[in-house]
Amino acid sequence: MPPMNNQAKIFEFLTTYRDGIQFVHDQTVRLINEGLHVSDIVRKVKLPPSLVNLPHLRGLYGTVEWAVRAVYANYTGWFSGEAHDVHPLTIKERAQKTKEMLEDYTCNSTGLDAMIQSSEQNAIKSMDHFKQTGNILFIESQWALEVANAAIVVSQDGSRENERAKRAKINALLIMARYSEGINAKNYYLSCAAELDGSFNIPDFGKARKVAINKMEITDLLTLFTRRVNPEKCDSYKKITAILYFTDLNKTYGFLLRNCVIEYIDDNARLPETYDVKLTMTSQVWRDLSSKERGGMSAYMSGDMVVDGSMMSFKAITDTMK
């Protein structure tokens, strides 16, 4: 790009550049928290309309996809959270098992049936070997898990094939638990099997969440607020400025919504002089709102939250997070 010497244009250039970086980061974190696999996150994270066509944000060197993978790896490490990725097959091993499955495929069965049958047969082969030697066959067991999981993904929820694929995956998970010497991997396989068959009781984290929010530094809590924007519910061309003043801390913070990202400001020198809405409350009221112990309207009607400006402006921000 040619040199720039116009202050307003330079500011706009740098602002959209930082917003593009934050957008990719925040959306990746939001979807990690929703439990999506990295491959699905890569497909979902796209720059919003207000940024996607800017020449300085084109993927001429790096790409949004690569940035998503980097953010994902930075927060989660190598593990995707999927049980079949604990001990994955090598490329050659997976290719060989795919070849064997295709060679066993008959015109009398569907591709989905062939996948499930391949999982079942490999699991049987591994367990037969276990009964004879005391050891399972790793490649056959891991393949049984991988192909059963693939069958679940491509089958229709609640269908006969889907239920059969789930049973095959549960069986493969239990076999891989036998294979795993480490207690972390063994427990993960068993937990995934229990969750899949419905015997795993998921605890209610509501109380623990409230305790965590009350113990969290207020600046950390405000930072988390910025990572919840859903671009599907956001007008990327809309700009809203919200100010928060906590009376017990005598501290002011700012939220700037633009380009479907929220810029969080905790430096008084950088706070905007004008705003669409200012909310005054104690930090505990904000914690209660964050943990959903109470709603914004309740806090407003009780006088625990004072609104200066348009409350609809702040609602427009929170609506992007639903």
C-alpha positions, 0 to 999 in steps of 0.5 A, spaced: 500 500 500 502 507 498 504 511 504 499 514 508 499 521 511 492 523 513 491 522 520 484 520 520 485 515 515 491 512 519 487 512 525 481 508 521 487 503 518 490 501 524 483 501 528 480 496 523 487 492 523 486 491 530 479 490 530 480 484 525 485 481 529 481 481 535 475 479 531 479 472 529 481 471 536 474 472 540 470 468 535 475 462 536 475 463 543 467 463 543 467 457 539 472 453 543 467 455 549 461 452 545 465 445 544 466 446 537 472 442 534 478 446 531 476 444 524 469 446 525 471 453 528 476 454 522 469 454 517 465 458 521 470 464 523 469 469 517 471 476 517 464 481 518 462 485 512 465 491 515 472 488 514 472 482 509 473 487 503 479 491 506 485 491 502 490 491 508 486 485 511 486 480 505 489 473 506 495 475 502 500 472 507 497 469 512 490 467 513 484 467 517 484 460 517 491 459 520 490 465 525 484 461 528 488 454 528 494 458 532 489 461 537 486 454 538 493 451 539 495 457 544 489 456 548 488 448 548 494 445 546 494 439 541 488 436 543 481 437 540 477 434 545 475 428 541 476 421 544 479 419 537 484 424 537 487 421 544 491 416 540 490 418 533 492 413 527 498 415 522 496 417 515 499 411 513 495 406 518 488 410 516 489 410 509 491 402 510 484 401 514 480 405 509 483 401 503 481 395 507 474 397 508 473 399 501 475 392 499 470 389 504 464 394 501 459 390 497 453 393 493 448 390 498 450 395 503 450 402 504 457 406 505 454 408 512 453 400 513 460 399 511 463 404 516 459 401 522 461 394 520 468 396 519 468 398 526 464 392 529 469 387 525 475 391 527 473 391 535 471 384 535 478 382 532 482 386 537 478 383 543 479 376 540 486 377 540 486 380 547 482 374 550 488 370 547 494 374 549 492 379 554 493 385 549 489 389 544 490 390 537 491 398 537 490 399 530 484 395 529 481 398 536 483 405 534 480 405 527 474 402 530 473 408 534 475 413 528 470 410 523 464 409 528 465 416 530 465 418 523 459 414 522 455 418 527 457 424 524 454 423 517 448 419 520 441 422 522 440 423 529 435 418 532 436 413 526 437 406 526 444 407 523 446 412 528 444 408 534 448 402 531 454 407 530 453 410 537 454 402 540 460 401 536 463 407 538 462 406 546 465 399 545 471 402 541 472 407 547 471 401 552 477 397 548 481 403 548 480 404 555 484 397 556 489 399 551 491 406 555 496 405 561 495 412 563 489 414 568 488 420 564 487 417 557 483 411 561 478 416 564 477 420 558 475 414 554 470 411 560 467 418 561 466 419 553 463 412 553 458 413 559 456 420 556 454 417 550 450 411 553 447 416 558 450 414 564 454 420 566 451 425 570 453 432 568 453 436 574 450 443 575 455 448 575 451 454 576 453 454 583 460 453 582 460 459 576 457 464 581 463 462 586 468 463 580 465 470 578 465 473 585 472 471 586 474 473 579 478 480 578 473 485 575 478 487 570 478 479 568 470 479 568 470 485 564 475 482 559 471 475 558 465 480 556 468 482 550 469 474 547 461 473 547 459 477 541 456 472 536 457 475 529 450 472 526 447 477 531 451 483 530 451 489 525 458 490 523 457 497 521 453 499 528 457 503 533 455 503 540 459 506 546 457 504 553 461 506 559 461 503 566 462 506 573 463 502 579 461 506 585 465 502 590 471 502 586 470 509 584 473 506 577 470 507 570 471 502 564 468 503 557 466 498 552 466 500 544 462 495 539 464 496 532 466 491 527 462 486 531 468 486 536 468 489 543 474 494 545 474 494 552 478 500 555 480 501 562 485 507 562 481 513 563 485 517 558 483 513 553 475 513 555 471 516 550 468 523 551 461 522 549 457 515 549 451 512 548 449 509 555 453 510 561 451 505 567 452 506 574 452 501 579 457 497 584 461 491 582 457 486 585 451 488 581 455 487 575 457 480 578 450 478 579 448 480 572 454 476 569 452 470 573 445 471 571 443 472 579 439 478 577 436 481 570 438 488 568 431 490 568 430 488 575 437 492 577 434 498 574 427 498 577 430 497 584 435 503 583 441 498 583 443 500 576 442 508 574 442 509 566 444 515 563 443 515 556 439 509 552 438 503 555 437 500 548 444 501 546 446 497 552 441 492 550 443 492 543 450 490 545 448 484 550 443 482 544 449 480 540 451 475 545 445 471 546 
